[in-house]
Amino acid sequence: MSDPRPAHPSFWEAFGYWLKLGFISFGGPAGQISMMHQELVERRRWISERRFLHALNYCMVLPGPEAQQLAVYIGWLLHRTWGGIVAGTLFLLPSLFILSALTYVYLAYGNLQFIQGVFAGIKPAVVAIVVFAAWRIGSRALKNKALWGLAAASFIAIFVFHVPFPAIVLGAGVLGLIGGKIAPDKFKIGGGHGGSGKDYGPALIDDDTPTPEHAKFKLSRLIFMTLAFVAVWVVGMGMTLGFPVLKDMGEFFTKVALVTFGGAYAVLPYVYQGGVEHYQWLTGPQMMDGLALGETTPGPLIMVVAFVGFIGGWSKEVFGPDSLLLAGFAGACVATFFTFLPGYLFILAGGPLVEATHGDLKFTAPLTGITAAVVGVILNLALFFGWHVLWPRASEAAPFSGGFEWFYALISIAAFLALWKYKQDIMRVIAACAAVGLAYTFAMGA
């Protein structure tokens, strides 16, 4: 006798799950997606595996963090628009508050030897993590010489010619579109997310369950939702008027949201270009520290924008020298709000429309091109971070001066081997490197 189809969860039952997920969503997108699959597909059976994977594949086509957008998508299927908004927001809120608190500790007490020691160990681990990300994505995405060439071209463009990241994304998308017509076999998405083939019993949203009425495409609803989100964006920008730093953040992080193809590692060079070089909200070493903090907190890694916003609000004294904590938190909230707002629009307004195009080569070939280009961009990021860690006293005028930090190079190599060869968990690697860095710092200071 087969299991009965589960009852439809109440709004508050789903609310409790999404809140819990926000606090335990460590491990990057792979870990977060695995957590949702285990709970929603296998245990609770709110959605079938095939429908879960279909939603995931759609989210992977979009810019933005796919795990958070997947939560929005499933929340939307279960409880309409408010369900999607609640699911996506609860995925982010714990990370926002935890990261803001850690950033405050970093700014207020960062000169303590203990804090410096921890970061001394985490920074070389971050270099290894970014190199590992480039290898992992490259091994999956670069299936032929054309895609290898695209990855190499993107690396040269950003490393040698300092081409802005959005231009690289646009160029790679255009080349993918052209390549999809000229050589379609080379621009098909391969690897993908396949099903496990297991039967977990009948699901609430099953393979044969009709699309809910609210998830069917209607032009009037698309127009209404688009106008509503534009209005929310305008109101959000309006609240930054009178505070030029926050206004710049709103505009910049909206652009970040629209080019976040390939995950956070891909867009970090753009965040660096804007936050460090153009607006000077923070320094290069601080950006490294922010990525280290982002790796150790729940939520999507792109939440590092909250760190950037916090330091920008604090360093620019948005509300005056006596309100640094308030200014920092305001900057973190602005960065988070504008980075993630477009993702809600893509799901809640465009979901029914774009779903119908999934698998169509003319839509997936540009993504294949962008993914290949992202490998080159991430490799550039790894070299950039490695330079800051291994030659910390160097400058652009003298890029390899001031002495080589051999000990931190050994930490990076060990961390990469732990991730690549021994398949160790990222959090475990970071904790081990932090302990080694702390011991080394105290030993050198003794």
N, C-alpha and C positions, 0 to 999 in steps of 0.2 A: 504494500500500500504506500503510495507516494505521499510526501509531506504536503500539508495544505498550503495554499498560497498565503503568505503573511498578510496581516492586517495593515492598512495604510497608517503610517506613523502620524501622531499628532504633530502640530507645528512645534510644540514645546519639547516633545521627545527628540525631534530632529535638532532643535536649538541646543539641547544638552549635548548631543553628539558633536555638532560642529564646534561648540565651545571647547570640549575635551580635545578635539583634533588640533585646535589652535595651540594648545599647550604642549602637545606631544609630537608635533610635526617636525621632528629632526630628520636628518639623513638626506636632505636635498629632494628634488622631485621624484627620483626613483623610490626613495624610502617613503615619501608622503603618498605616492600613488599606490604603493604596496599596502600601506596601512588602510587606505580607503577600500582597496579591493578586498582585503581580508575581512573588514568589518561590514561593508555594504553589500558585497557580492556573496561572500562565503557564509558569514554568520547571520546577518540580519535579512539578507535576500531582498533588499529594497529594489535592486536593479540586477538584471541578468548580466552575465559576463560579456555577451556579445554587445548589448546596449552600452555597457560600461566602456568597452574598448572603442565602440563607435564614437562615443562622446569624447574619449581621450584623443583619438586621432584627429577629431575636429579641433580640439583645443591646441594640439601641437602645430596646426597650420597657422594659428593666430600668433601675433606678437604678445609677449607677456608670459608670466609663469603658468605653465600648463596645469600644475597640481591645484593651484588656487582657482583657476578658471574651471577646472573639472568639478570642484566643490560648488562653484556658482551654478554650473550646468545641472548637476544632480539636484541641488536645492531648488532650482527653478522647475525641473520636471516634477518634483514632489509637491511643492507648495507655491507655485506660480512666482511672480516677480519678487515678492517680499521674501520668499524662501531662498531664492538665489542671492539676494542682497545680504541676508542674514548669514548664509553659509560662507560666502566670500569674505565678509567683514570679520566674522569670528575667527576665520583662518588667519587673519592679519593682526587683530588687536593685541593678543598676548605678546606677539613679537614686537610690536610698536612700543609697548610699555616696558618690556624687559630690555630691549635695545636702548631705549632712551635712558633708563636707569643706569645701565652699564656705561653709556657714553658720558653721563654726568660723573660717575666715579672715575672714568678715564681722564676727564678734563680737570676735575678737582684734585685728584690724588695720583695722577699719572707720573709724578716725579718721585714717588716712593720706589725704593729698590725692589720690593716684592712685585709691584705692577710691571716695572721695567723688565724684570727677569722673566715673568710669564710671557710678555709680548716678544721678548728676545727669542724664545723657543717657538712661539706660534708662527712668527713671520716666515722662517724657512719652511715650516710645514705648509703654509699657504702657497709658497712657490711650487712645492711638490704637488699640491692639490690641483693647481691650475695646469701644470704640465700634464698631470694624469687626466684632467678633463679634456685637454686637447687630444691626447692619445685615444681616449675612450670615444669621443665624438668622431674623430678622424677614422678610426678603425671601422666604425659603423657607416659613415657617410661617404668616404672616398672610395668608391667601388670601381673606378676606371681612371684612365689618364686625363680625361677631360676635367673631371672633378678635382683631381690632384693639381692640375694646372690652374684651376680657378682658386683653389686654396693658396697656392704659391703666389698668384697675382695679388690676392687680397693682402697677404703678408707683406709683400713688397710695397704695395700702395700705402699701407698704414705705417710701416716701419721706416721706409726710405723717404716717401713723399709726404707723409703726415696727412693723408687724405682723411677727411672726417668720416666717422663711422656710418652716418646715414647715407652718404654718397656711395660707400662700398655696398651697403645693403641694396640700394636702388640699382646699382650697376649689376650686382650679382643676380638680382631678380630679373632684370631685363635679359641678361645673358642666358639665364635659365629658361625664360620664355622662348627665346630664339632657339636655344638648344633643344627644347622640347619639340619644336617643329622640324628642325633639321635632322636631329639624331635622337628620336624619342626614347630608344632603348637605354641611352646613357643618362637620361634624366628622370627615370622612374624612381619613385621612392621605394627603397628596399629595406629589408630588415624589419621595420615596423613593429607593432605590438600585436602579436598573435595571441589567440586564446590558448588556454591550458588544456582544453578538451574535457575538463571535468564537468560533471553535472552536480550542481549544488541544490537541486530541487527547484520547484516553481518559484519565480520571483514576482514581486509586486509589479515592477515594470519589466515584463518578460519579452522574449524575442517576438512573440506574436501579439503583444499588447498594442492596441492602436495608439497612435500619437495623441497625447492629451490635447484637448481643444485649444488650450492656451499656448501650446507649442507649435501649432500649425501656422504656416506663413500667411500673413495678411498684410497687404501693402499699407493699409491705414494704420495698423499697429506699428509697423516698421517706421513710418513717418512720425507717429506720435512719440515713440520711444526715443528716436533720434533727437527730436526737438526737446524732449524732456531732459536728456543728458546734456545737450548743448546749454540749456538753461541752467542746469546744475553747475556746469563748468563756468559759465558767465558769473553766476552768483559767487562761486568759489574765488574766482579772480577778483571780483568786486570787493571781497573781504580783505584782499591784500593791498588794496589801494591805500596810499599813504605810507606804505612800508616797502620801499623799492627793492630791498633784498628779498622779501617774501614774494613780491610780484615777479621778480626774475626767476625765483625758484618755481613758481607756478607754471610759467611759460616753458622753462627748460625741462622740467620733469614731465610735462605733457609730451614734449618731443621724445624724451627717453621712452615713454610708454609705447609710442608708435613704432619704435625701431628695435624693440626687445625681441628680435628673432634669435633663436638658438640658445636662449637661457641667459642668466645673469652674467656669466663669464664673457659672453660675446659683447654685451653692451657696456661693461665696466670701462673699457677704454674711452668710450664716449662720455660716460659720467666723469672720468678723470679729466678729459679735455675741457669739459665745462666747469666742473667744480673746482679743479686745481688751477688750470692754466688760464681760463677765461675769466671766471668770476672770483677766483682766489678765495673761496669759502674755507678751504682747508689746504694743508700741504700734502706733498706726495707721500711722505712717511705716515702721515695721519690716515691717508687713504688705505695704505697697507694695513694699518691697525684696524680700520673699519671693516675690511674684508675678514680679518681674523675674528673679530667679534661676530660678524654675520654668520660665520661658519659654526659658531658655538651656540647660537640661539635658535629657537623653533621658528618655523615660517619659511617662506621662499628666500633664497639668497639675495635677490634683488632688494630685499628690505634694507640692505646696506645704504640705500638712499636715505633712510631715516637717520642714520649716523651722519651722512653728509649734510643733511638739512639741519640737524641738531648743532653740529659744529659751526655751520654757516651762520645760524641765528645767534649763537653764543659769541663767535669771534667778531661778527659785525655789530654786536650790541644793538640788536633791532629795537629793543624797548629801553635802551639806556644802560649804563654800567651797573645799575642796582637791580636789574631784572634779568640776569644772564640765564638762570634756569628756565624762566618762562619763555625767554626768547629762543633758547635751544629747543624746548619742547614744541613751540609754535613752528619752528623750522622743520622739525621731524614730522609733524602732522601735515604740513603743507607738501613736503616732498612725498610722503606716503599717499596722500589723497590724490594728487595729480598723476602719480605714477600708475596707480591702480584703477582710477576712474574709467579710462577707455576700455579696460578688460570687461567691465560689467556691460558696457554698451555692446561689445562684440558678441557676448553670450545672449543677453536678454533681448536685444533687438535683431541681431544678425543670425542667431542660431538656426531658426527655421529655414532661412534663405540659404545659408552656406552649407548646411547639412546635405542639401540636395545635390551639391556639386562635388561632394567628397569622392575622391578616386578619379576625377576627371583630370587628365594629364595637363590640360592647359592651366589648371589651377595648382597642381602639385609640382610641376616642373620648376617654376620660379622658387618654390620653397627648397627644392633640391639644390638649386644654385646658391641660394642664401646660406643653407647649411654648410655647403662646401667652403664658402668664403669665410664663414664663422670660424672654421678650424684655423685658418691663417691669422685671424684677428686674435684668437685666444692664445696662439703661440707667441704673438707679439706681446700680449699682456704678461705671459710667463717670463719672457726675457726682460721686460720692464721691471717687474717685481724682483726678479733675480738680481738685476743690476743694483737696485736699491738695498737689497739685503746683503749681498756679497761685497759690494763696494760702497758702504754707507757714507763715506766721506768724499766720494767723487762728485764731480759736477759735469754738466754738459760740455763745458770747455775742456775738461780733463776727465774723460769718462771712466778711466780705469786707474785713478790715482787714489792715494790715501791708504793703501794696503788692502789685501784680500782676506776676507773672513773665512778661513779654511774650516773652522769648527762649525759654522752655520751651513757651509756647503755640505759637510758630512751629514748634518741633520736633514737637509733637503733630500740628499740621496737616500738616506735610510727611510725617510717618510715616503718617498716615491716607491721604493721597493716594497714597503709594507702595504701600500695601496695596490700596486700593480701585481707583484708576484705572490704576495701572501693574502691578498683580498681582505685586508683589515678594514674595520669600520672607520670612517673619517673622524668621528668624535673620539675614538680610542687613540688614533694617531695624534690628533691635536693635543689630547690630555698628556700623552707620553712626551711629546715635544715640549710642551709647556713646563713639565717637571724637569726635563733636562736643561732647558734654558734657565729656569729658576736656580737650579743647583750650580750651573756654570757662572751665572751672574754673581751669586754670593761667594763662590770660590775665588773669582777674579777680584772681587771687592774686599776680600778678607786680607 
